[in-house]
């Protein structure tokens, strides 16, 4: 099962390594990870998609909170959220393509259907830019391949996610905050992690 976590972390060297090492210790595979600036100075927004059992969400969230570099953690699996992904697709197209010169017009038509944009046009290739749900991107890739187009390169950002609407007091309470304060190490309202729980997701060591 895929879980999507949004973590606000300190913007300083070594943070990405700390988070990746945490998931390695939990024996949880990271499917995608995006990091960028947030609305707060000195704080980065990290969107982590991982493959883990359904009951693992609370354990992963608590483990993320154990890191002193973590300001806040939210799990978007059970809430209304906007989830998008950016993808660049380079497709072979030109006079040497099996479809000939018509390959370009056919790719343009597919781009219109899937609401993709042409961002680069070269003598032997076309690059498309597409933003949307992962299923929509995978649908375009499938149609291109089934139409005998050669996909030369694919670059995907992974999921980027954000809750819908404003954070009400109820949402802030669900995030483990009090009156909008962030549960950082300097704040007394930071939820206590389950330090006494064993790693129930790691494989048994022999």
N, C-alpha and C positions, 0 to 999 in steps of 0.2 A: 504494500500500500504506500502511496506517495503522500508525504507530509510536507507542508510549506510553512517555514518559519521565517519571520521577519525580526531581525535582531538589530538594535542600535548599540554600536560598540565604539570605544575610543578610537580616534583616528591617529594611530601611531604604529611604528614598525613592529612586526611580529604578531599582530592581531590575527591575521589570516592563518598563520601557522598554528596558533593556539586553538583556533576553532577547528581546523582540519584535524589536528591531533586528537581533539576531544571525540570527534566522530569515529576516528580510527580506534580509539580505546573502547568505544561502545560497539564496535563492529557493525556500524551502520554506514551504508554506501551513500555518498553524496551524488545525486543525479545532476544537479546544476547549482551553481553558486554565483551570485552577482553582488558586487560591492561598488558603492559610489557615495558621493556626498549626500548628506541629509539636510533638513531644514535648520539644524542646529550646528553652530560653529564648533569644530573639533570633534564632531560625532559622525560616524559613517553608518550608512544603512546597508545591511547585509540580508539578502534574500536567499534562503537555503532550502532546496528541495531534496529530500532524502527518501530512500526506500527502506521502510521498517514496518514491523507489525503494527496493527491498529492501536494496541494498548501502549505502544512505546512513546506516544506523544508527550505525556506528562513527565516521563523519565528524561527525555531529551531536553525538554524545556527547563527542568530543574537543573540538569547538568550544565546547560548554557548559563544559567544564573550563577553557578558556582564560580565562573570566571570573573575575576575582578574587573576585567575590561568591558564587561557587559553592562549596559545601562538599562535595557528593556528588551523583552522577548514577547512576541505574539505568535500564536499558531493560527493560521488562517484556514484550516481544514473544515471548520464547522461554522464559519461566518460568511456573510455576504462580502465579497471582495472583487476588485477588478484585477484580473491576472492577464498579463500580456507577455509576449516574447518577440524579439526582433530577430530577423533572419535575412542573411544575404545569400543569394543563390546565383551561381555563374553557370550558364547553360551554353553548350556548343551550338552555334548558329552561323550560317554563311553559305557560300557557294559550294563548299566541299561537304556540307551536311547531306545526309540521305534525302531530306525534304527539300533540298536546294534553297533557292532564294525565298521560297514560301515559308521557311522555318521561322524567319523573323516575324512575319505577320501572324503566324500561329501562336508564337510565344506572346506577342502583344495582346492577342485575344484572350489567352489564358490569364495574363496579368490583369486584364480588366475584370474578368469573371471573379478572380480571387482578391481583387482590390490591392494588387501589388503594384509597385512603381518600378519603372526602368531607370536605373541610376548610372549605368555605364553601357556604352555600345562600342564594341570593337569589331574589327573585320571578321573574326572567327568566333565571337562569343557575345552574349548579352548577360548583364548582371541585373537581377531583380532584388528589390527590397520589400519585405513584407513584415507587417506588425499585426499580431493577433494571437488567438489561442493556439496552443501547440497542435491541436487536432487540425486546425485550418492550415497551418504550415505543412504538416505531414500530408494533408490532402493534396496540396499543390505539388509537392515532391512526387507523390504517387502518380498523379496525372501526367507529369512531365516524363517520368520513366515509362509509364504504360503507353505513352504516345511516341516512344522510340527516340526521345530527346536524351542526349548525353549530359548528365549533370556533372560538371567539372569540379566544382567546389561548393561546399556548404559551410556557412559560419552562423552559429546560433548563440544568442546571449544567455539562454536559460530564462526561467520565469522571473518576472518582476511583478510584485503584488502590493496592493494597498487596500485597506478596509474601505467600504463605501461609507459615505456620510461623515459626520463629525463625531469625535470621541466624546460621548456623553459621560456623565458620572458613572453610569452602569458599565460602560465599556472600560473606563479607567480602572474601576474596581476589578473587572475581569482580568485586566493586565497586571494586577497586583500592586496598584498604586493607590495613593491616598490624596485626594484633592488635587490630582494632576501631577504630583511629585513623582520623579523617576526613582525606581528602586535600585539605586546605585549603592556601592559600599558605604558612601557617606550618608545615606538615607536610612533611618531606622525601620522604614516600612518595607524594606526589601524582603521578599518571602524567603524563608529558610529552605535551602535545598535538602533533598533526602540523602544525606551523606552516608547513612547507615544501610542504604539499599545496595545489594550486590549488583554487579553488571549482568543483568538477566538476558542480554542480547548477545554477549560474546560467546564464541564457541568454547566448549570445554577443552581445557588444556590437558594434554596427555604427557 
